[in-house]
Amino acid sequence: MKFVVVFGIMSMLLACAWAAPQGKDVEVLEQSYENTGSDGYKFSYSLTDGTSRTEQGTVVNPGAENESLSVKGTITWVAPDGQTYTVNFVADENGFQPEGAHLPK
């Protein structure tokens, strides 16, 4: 299960990297990270190129045999054509589940 979550997260990071305009300096406008110990984590950042991301991971059924991690987040970026895209996602025991106006249903 953890592989699915990590794979989904890495896929989103790569998508943003490929969508970002090449050759322009990008700076971090703001960022935050909170490690909530064994309960989970949350982070967010926004960049000068219009990219932003928020994510929160929560441990589900802590200490139980079926303990898992549920991750929810949003990522937004501006494509080279100027179109802004947003993907909301959940990654949990049901796999990686992205939603966005530009994604097929």
Salt bridges, closest charged atoms under 4 A:
GLU34 OE1 - LYS42 NZ 3.91
GLU55 OE1 - ARG53 NH2 2.30
